[in-house]
């Protein structure tokens, strides 16, 4: 077992080529063992085993800087740098992160979690190295999916024009979260054919040189025109044209070839891009055949590939199925996502209405302004993006959608705490940063039925709309009060006299459950489903607070700028005095990884804590 000999940084350098090949198999077995129990990002890590081994054999990760774009493929790196045993608790509360973390190890040189950032960060580190007159290498490892992101292209442009010495590893596995569909992917498809060009080029020269009299002169002429031929046959010249030396493509599962090319790249005093071809899910047939399914996966059976906990209906699926029904009745409806077709529930829409479905790649900014253009021409765009990735399109929401008051329906998937992916993926800030934008209506459904109603309502509203919903399914709580949606109108789910409990989105169920428990103790709570963060139903909320003189808010968001802040502002504006208030939201800090229920307990947002606090508040 070679894996057991890798206990600290640079231990990999002690192994020879054959031993490294054997190690790669052991690492894959270990990844399968760990991820099948814990869940996590499997396919991407299986695909970079040899690449990681080669990188850490050639470079000194204590001195040289390796930045992993997105970072979900860093499990092998963690194994090779003293965290093999800790990997067994990866993504668990108090365990190690599923992404690079500078606080975990000095071999994690930059925190990543979102796409397309590595080249920019690497260039900053390379420039700092030059200013300090140091001699370390800086390497950015970026996937072909991440290269569709505008930030990566901006960085490439800067690297090329400044001629900064650094190495860019283009890990080309033809996948991001969903299969790549983009112009950049077409370019890379042509680049992958370079191997065939080289072989045919050699065969052609050999055949020409054997022709009597004319063979050798013709071969010389062709050799002189080498650059022109490359320009026609090898689109790698794209990188050369902007000032970055192109090497490859190379088999990303051939350690010997990888090490050879990495050593060659080290010798250049200019930026170099190495095009590496890998297979996402390599070594586990189930993941090779279905890399999207095993991009991020829960615990599963290794033999069958089936998840242990069967997936039930969730908000993303409800959204996707409802949108298909709406589109069958309204030909103006189109769907847009940013490399998240499967995750946002849009697979069925994409196959049913391919002419009205647009996956723009990892390009959230473009997605929003593209939607604005569609809306300007009387289409009805639904844009579905994860909450943590909407952060990247904030300017476009303000400038291109809301300032023109265009009817773009922005669906915020994975809103609130998402759990094991941790701080870079928690969807806790969208309510706060969207709330301050003029012309924007913000709705949060309490269950699946209300999500569907809000989608219909958003179309009729004909203005910019945010519909915010969580990852996973709805609560088991059944709501019997059913009222039609009216703009800016909350829903009173239960009348009471002792305290007002206001929830929004998924926390409405929590508010209702708490009220039912309190009722058994003689505390009569009024429960309000806010429904709209903006416009807020001031009248209903104020009347309730005036009656009870005590209020608590519960939200799956940050404590700053969301529901609690809105209620406090309302109380001040209405000059209400002697009102007891307590808010329940995530604190003003980056929230770690762990199961959502564990996070709620850790940050004192669980039902037991809230009930105890309400007892104290009512007794005051």
ABEGO torsion letter per residue (X at the ends): XAAAABABBGAAAABBAAAAAAAAAAAAAAAAAAAAAAEEBAAAAAAAAAAAAAAAAABBAAABBBBBBGGAAAAAAAAAAGAAAAAAABGBBGBBBABBBAAABAABABBBABBGAAAAAAAAAAAAAAAAGBABBBBBBBBAAAAABAAAAAAAAAAAAAGBBBBBBBBBAGBBABBBBBAAAAAAAAAAAAAAAAAAAAAAAAAAAABBGAAAAAAAAAAAAAAAAAAAABAAAAAAAAGBBBBOBBBAABAAAAAAAAAAAAABABBBBBBBBBBBGBGBAAAAABAAAAABBBBBBAAAGBBABBBBBBAAAAAAAAAAAAAAABAABBBBBBGAAAAAGAAAAAAABAAABBBAEBBAAAAAAAAAAAAAAGBBBBBBBBAAAAAAAAAAAAAAAAAAGBBBBBBBBGBEBAEAAEAAABBAAAAAAAAABBGBBBBBBABAAAAAAAAAAAAAAGBBBBBBBBBEBBBABBBABBBBBBBGBBBBABBBAABBBBBBEAAAAAAAAAAAAAAAAGBBBBBBBAGBAOBBBAAAAAAAAAAAGBBBBBBBBBABGBAAAAAAAAAAAAGBBGBBBBBBBBBBBBBBBEBAAAAAAAAGABAAAAAAAAAAAAAX
